[in-house]
Amino acid sequence: MIYGKKNNYIKQKSPTFVSEENYQNVHKRMNSTKLIGAFFTPRQRRIEQYGKMAEEMQEKAFHKLINKAASTEWGSLYDYKHIRNYTDFQRVPIQTYEDIKGYVDRMRHGEKDILWPGRVKWYAKSSGTTNDKSKFIPVSPDGLQQIHYRGGTDVVALYLQQNPASRFFSGKGLILGGSHSPNYNLKDSLVGDLSAILIQNINPLVNLIRVPGKDVALLSDFEEKVERIAESTVRQDVTNLSGVPSWMLAVIKRILEKTGAAHLNEVWPNLEVFFHGGVSFTPYRKQYEAIIPSQKMHYMETYNASEGFFGIQNELTDPSMLLMIDYDVFYEFIPLEEIDNPNPTIVPLAGVETGKNYAMVISTSCGLWRYILGDTVKFTSTHPYKFVITGRTKHFINAFGEELMIDNAEKGLAKACEMTGAQVLEYSAAPVFMDANAQCRHQWLIEFSVMPDSIEKFRHILDQTLQEINSDYEAKRHKNITLQELELITARPGLFHDWLKQKGKLGGQHKVPRLSNTREHIEEMLKLNV
């Protein structure tokens, strides 16, 4: 059996990890990845048709969703039985979570045929970063199989296509997930992080090639989970990682501490890829490259949210992601400048233009209908449809008309780091509306893993770069009339970790709010920065 043999390890005083002898043995064995990889070939060929058949694939997804939901309460309310085309569908109003939470709560209490046929037993809990109230996103059996698990399979298919020399299946994958708990004490009904729901329901065969075991993977105490993962995986032959960059970094650092290794590839010499998502990888890339200095290491972004699996980086040299258009997801888009309009322009996939910021709207087999996801994207190509995530509809600074997006922030920070030798671990920024001298500015709170050679230099480069890439910010900074140069406050080590812990948001899908139009979050953080 492919995964039946245990790896041999040698004991050393410090550190203890995969031996060089085992490393060579692994590479002398039959490359099981080539054998298993053949099963992905048909899917790879299908994805290659995305550039030619996008509209047809989306139309097929649209009709499948409408027809299946026609007999639900929602489908009856909006007369799905008589929806024949996209024009008919536009009578369904755009939805936010606030609009559907009453329906979702009824579903959580066991009612069936509400937003999607049957009874939905699983709910992905997402507290977001704008308030402490939780959102509970339905995860139907159809959505689990035809969105989330299809996305996970396609990530591997596209990676193997890009890296023919891969030995992905010669070892195991470390999948970092969250936790779940009973939902209203209903039998077999769960609520928790999406990753925990996926691990709980995963095909048993996949457990042969993943670590840690469920008992560790689903622990609710994140700090205990990190310790247990480090203990249980240092002697494994790990070839791939999956998770949120910030939380995976915590696991890696603990593994390095326990083994005494300077670099992760000393512990796992066959490690070749990190599938990451949830937050931008830009602030973390240098840190990962420093602790995994291997030429064979790859990084592949995915767009996997509680609401669905939407994008995969299909070229290792191109940061854009391929929009996955043949899942149980129908896409629509609202130009960002119209997001607050009572009657905004809404276009299907065929109506998008490259270079424009859009708010993504989805309809899925989890029972989300014309649902505003909250993320903003910009298309880089339409043949096939490829995009980058530029931010959140609520996570930008526009206190003075500057329209500063997370995409701008990431580019500015990258330039400042490059010019000063710094590495940013976490950050958050908010406006200072007016101080004692009647001056306004942006205030940045940054935790560095490597300090810049000069804080002032870093601050100035960041401010100048933001002006170069954002004309609105540049206009407001002109002669310091509206905005003064940004303020930079250095965060103490562990500040953002402590803030998330205080809010009960360690691990899982939780993340630090990057940009905010209010000072609510940054004021809480500043109180801890002592």
Phi, psi and omega in degrees: 000141187303318186253018185280334184277138175273146178284147177265134181234152177251147179272134176233161181298309177187129357274175176245116180201191185302130182281159177297324178298316179294323179303315180291322180298320179302316184281348175272340180291160174306135180283093182298335181297323179294322179292310182292325183299336179298332180291342181272350185302314179301321180292321177300319180292323178296316181296329178296344179274357182305322183290339183254337189236023186302310184295320178296319180295319179292322178296321178296317178297318180302308183293325178298314181295312182298313182296320183288330184266003187300328184265004177282169177300317179295316180297324177290321181300321183251019171053053181300333182297339181248015173276118182252338184205181183296325179300317177299321184295336184292352175286343176285126183288153173296140185241144165248174179298323179302326181289330187249358188297331176295318176297315182297319181296322176297320178296319180295334178274005172107358179290146183245166177058040181267285178262339180212150183302143177085190180257127179266123186258345187241140182223123179277119182272125181227110181277345180066196181229008181263337176201181184268355180286140182269146170256143179240103185270120179300139174235095182283163174304321178296314180296323179299313184278318189265000175233294189292308182289328175296322177298315179299320178293319182291331175302313180294318180300315182288326177294314180296327178295324181278337184232077184299337182274006184301147170240040185311314185272006177281345179224209185240162178253132175268111180253117182264114182239184181259219182219166177222169179212166180299146178261109180050026179060021175283141184301129176062013180258132186233150172226137181169193177298144179305317182302325179290321177296320179294317180294319182298323186258008187292150176302129181307331180295328180294332180296342177289338184239020178227153173224157356280182176292164183302325183299328178269317185301329186258011176300141181275332179278108187296321182293322175293321180299315179302315181296316182291323177296316179300317180295321189270350186245347185297335180259009177270160175262089184269126180253342184210151180238147175219128178161185178281130186307317183295316182284325176295325179299322178297321178293314182299315181298323178291323177296318178295321178296317183291325184269339185078008180284148178275330183225150185291330180287352169286327180278314181236083185295342180263006179298130185226346183204145172238115174271113188237158178187182178096316176220162178298139180276346186307311182292343186256345188304311182299324180293318178293319179295331179286323183266350174230071183279065182237132180291340181269001181279134181237155178232129187226120184274144174232154176245086185239104182251172176302328184277346180160174179251116193242334186209152179219135175289112186258002173222122185296338181264358181240118182291346179294153178250149177278127177286125184274106195256358180243025171270187175278056180222129172250129188256143168222164185217141177244124175306133188302325182292348180252008188299330181264002178289142178295331178229073184287160171291133179230126183236148172285181183304321183295344183263001183280156177239150177288151174082000180252145176276129179234147166272132184274137178237133186230151167233130189220169177281011169264002177092019174265126185236118182048050188266125177285115186290325181104349178263150175248140182228159176227126181279135177257346181202152174240001177220080001279178179280112179233150188209167170236149175278126183255347178158207179236151180296337180250355185249076173205166178251118178222043183287337184230016182088014184274340176048056180276117181263161178300324178302319176297315182300316182296319180292320178296317179295320180299318179294316180296322178294316180300321185276346184236000180073016183273163169226127181265128178271307179214161177201160172208148181219150181206162179280148165257109190291319176191126179263191183297338180260017179060034179250147180239150182192175170263140180246123182250131175248114188234131172257119181265139168271333170228122183289147176291160179293341176205121178299318181297319178297315179301313181299315183293317180295318178301313181296316180294321180293321177299323177292324181291328186256352181226104185294330178292317177296319179300317181296320181286335179275350185304119179055024178059023185289312180262310181241137171270170179303143185299153177260139179239124176246127179279125179277144176292157179301133177084005183300310185291326174300314182293323179294316178296321179296317179300327181271001182070034186237034177281136174079187178061220183269001185291148183210160178285133175292120185283307182232142180215145177277350178243171181257012184304306185288315185293329177294321177296319180293318181298327178294333179271350186275062181231000000 
